[in-house]
Amino acid sequence: MVRIAVNGALGQMGREVIAQAVGDPAFTVVGGIDSVVSVASASEELGCALLPNFATLEPVDVIIDFSRPAALPALLGYAAAHGVALVLGTTGYSEADRRAIEDAARVAPVFVSPNMSYGVAVLADLAKVAVKALGAGFDVEISETHHRRKVDAPSGTALMLAEAVASTNPEPMPIVLDRPARHEARGDGEVSVV
C-alpha cells in the first residue's frame, strides 16, 4: 500500500486527489497539508488528517502537490530529508524553481507536469505531429480561456503545449507571451501564447 500526503489539500485538485485515493485500497492517505487550515471540519470532510505544514507529517512514500510555487522550498526540503517521492502538479514555477526541482531530482524521485490529464498529454503529442507535418511555413498561436478562479496566466498547460511545439524544431523557437502588447507582426518561428 502506498502511503501518500497531498499538499494543497483544500484546493480543488487537492480535494479531488484525496477523494480518489481514499476510495482506492492501493493507497493510504496519511494526511493533507494546507497552509489555510481554518475549517475545523475539514479533516472529517476530507477523510484524512489535515495539517498546516510538514512538521508533524507521519512517514509517507510520496507527496502529491497541487498548491502554489511558494510551497516548493518546504516540499523539496522535506523530500530530500526523508527520501520521499514528489508528484508536482503545481504551475507557475520560476526558472529558479525549475533548477531547484532538477537539483532535488538528484536525491529523490520527482515527477513534474503542469497538467495531469491523459488527454492533454495526447494533445501535446498531436501538436508535435502537426508542426512536423505542416512545416516551418505555418504559424503557431495558443489561445486559452479559463474560469475566473484560475490564478496563473498563461497556464502551465498552455506553456506545456508551447514547449512541445518548440521542441519539434532543431532551431530555437521563442515562446512569446506578450505578443498582443507588442503591436507588431509575429516573427518567424515564434510560438505565441495568448
C-alpha positions in Angstrom: 0.0 0.0 0.0 1.4 3.4 -1.0 1.3 6.0 1.8 0.6 9.4 0.4 0.2 13.0 1.5 -1.4 15.8 -0.5 -0.1 19.3 -0.3 -2.7 21.9 -1.2 -5.4 19.6 0.3 -8.1 22.2 0.5 -7.8 23.3 -3.2 -9.9 21.9 -6.0 -7.3 19.4 -7.2 -6.1 18.5 -3.7 -9.6 17.6 -2.7 -10.1 15.5 -5.8 -6.8 13.6 -5.4 -7.7 12.8 -1.8 -11.3 11.8 -2.7 -9.9 9.4 -5.3 -7.2 8.0 -3.1 -9.3 7.5 0.0 -11.6 5.2 -2.1 -8.7 3.1 -3.5 -7.3 0.2 -1.5 -3.9 0.7 -3.1 -3.4 3.9 -1.2 -3.4 5.2 2.4 -3.9 8.9 2.7 -1.7 9.8 5.7 -2.6 13.5 5.6 -3.5 16.6 3.7 -1.3 19.7 4.1 -2.6 23.1 3.6 -1.4 26.5 4.9 -5.0 27.6 5.2 -6.2 25.2 7.9 -9.1 27.3 9.1 -12.0 25.0 8.6 -12.5 22.9 11.7 -14.5 20.1 10.0 -12.1 19.9 7.0 -10.4 16.7 8.3 -13.8 14.9 8.5 -14.8 16.3 5.2 -11.5 15.2 3.5 -11.4 11.8 5.2 -7.8 12.3 6.4 -5.8 14.3 8.9 -5.3 18.0 7.9 -2.0 19.6 8.8 -0.8 23.2 8.4 2.8 22.1 7.4 5.1 19.1 7.1 6.3 19.3 10.8 4.0 16.6 12.1 3.5 14.6 8.9 3.9 10.8 9.5 6.2 8.9 7.1 4.9 8.7 3.6 6.1 7.3 0.3 5.0 10.2 -1.9 3.7 13.7 -1.6 1.3 14.9 -4.3 1.4 18.7 -4.7 -1.3 20.9 -6.2 -0.6 24.1 -4.3 1.4 27.2 -5.1 5.0 27.8 -6.1 5.7 29.3 -2.7 5.4 25.9 -1.1 8.2 24.5 -3.2 11.1 25.1 -0.8 9.4 23.2 2.1 8.4 20.4 -0.3 11.8 19.9 -1.7 13.4 20.2 1.7 11.1 17.5 3.2 11.6 15.2 0.2 15.4 15.5 0.4 15.5 15.0 4.1 13.1 12.0 4.1 13.8 10.4 0.7 10.1 10.9 -0.3 9.0 10.9 -3.9 7.2 14.0 -5.3 4.5 14.4 -7.8 4.3 18.1 -8.7 1.2 19.3 -10.5 1.6 23.0 -9.4 2.1 25.6 -12.1 3.7 29.0 -12.2 7.3 27.9 -11.3 10.1 30.4 -12.0 13.4 29.4 -13.7 15.0 29.3 -10.2 12.2 26.9 -9.0 12.8 24.6 -12.0 16.5 24.5 -11.2 15.7 23.6 -7.6 13.4 20.8 -8.8 16.1 19.5 -11.0 18.5 19.5 -8.1 16.0 17.7 -5.9 15.5 15.1 -8.5 19.1 14.0 -8.0 18.3 12.8 -4.5 14.6 11.9 -4.6 12.2 10.8 -7.4 10.3 13.7 -8.8 7.5 13.8 -11.5 6.5 17.2 -12.7 3.7 18.0 -15.1 1.6 21.2 -15.4 -1.3 19.1 -16.5 -2.0 15.5 -15.3 -4.7 14.9 -17.9 -4.1 12.0 -20.3 -6.0 13.9 -22.9 -3.6 16.9 -22.7 -0.6 14.6 -22.9 -2.1 13.2 -26.1 -2.8 16.7 -27.4 0.9 17.7 -26.8 2.0 14.7 -28.9 -0.5 15.6 -31.6 0.7 19.2 -31.6 4.2 17.9 -32.3 2.9 15.7 -35.2 1.0 18.7 -36.6 4.0 21.0 -36.5 6.2 18.4 -38.2 3.6 17.7 -40.9 2.8 21.4 -41.6 6.4 22.6 -41.7 8.1 25.9 -40.9 5.7 28.0 -43.1 2.8 27.7 -40.6 2.4 29.9 -37.5 1.6 28.6 -34.1 -0.6 30.6 -31.6 -2.0 29.1 -28.5 -5.1 30.9 -27.2 -6.7 29.9 -23.9 -9.7 30.8 -21.8 -10.2 29.9 -18.1 -12.7 30.0 -15.3 -12.4 33.1 -13.0 -10.6 31.2 -10.3 -7.6 30.5 -12.5 -4.5 32.1 -10.9 -1.7 31.8 -13.4 -1.8 33.0 -17.0 -0.7 31.8 -19.3 -1.5 28.4 -17.7 1.0 25.6 -17.2 -1.0 23.7 -19.8 -0.6 26.4 -22.5 3.2 26.6 -21.7 3.4 22.8 -21.9 1.9 22.8 -25.3 4.1 25.7 -26.5 7.2 23.8 -25.2 6.0 20.7 -27.1 5.7 22.7 -30.3 9.0 24.4 -29.8 10.8 21.1 -29.2 9.9 19.9 -32.7 12.3 22.3 -34.4 16.1 21.9 -34.4 16.3 25.7 -34.4 15.3 27.6 -31.3 11.6 28.7 -31.4 11.0 31.5 -29.0 7.8 31.2 -26.9 6.3 34.7 -26.8 3.9 35.5 -24.0 3.4 39.3 -24.6 2.6 39.4 -28.4 -0.7 41.4 -28.0 1.2 44.1 -26.1 3.9 44.4 -28.8 1.6 45.8 -31.6 3.9 44.2 -34.3 3.8 41.3 -36.7 4.7 37.9 -35.5 8.3 37.0 -36.0 9.3 33.8 -37.9 9.4 30.7 -35.8 7.7 32.2 -32.8 5.2 30.3 -30.7 2.7 32.8 -29.3 0.7 32.1 -26.2 -2.3 34.5 -25.5 
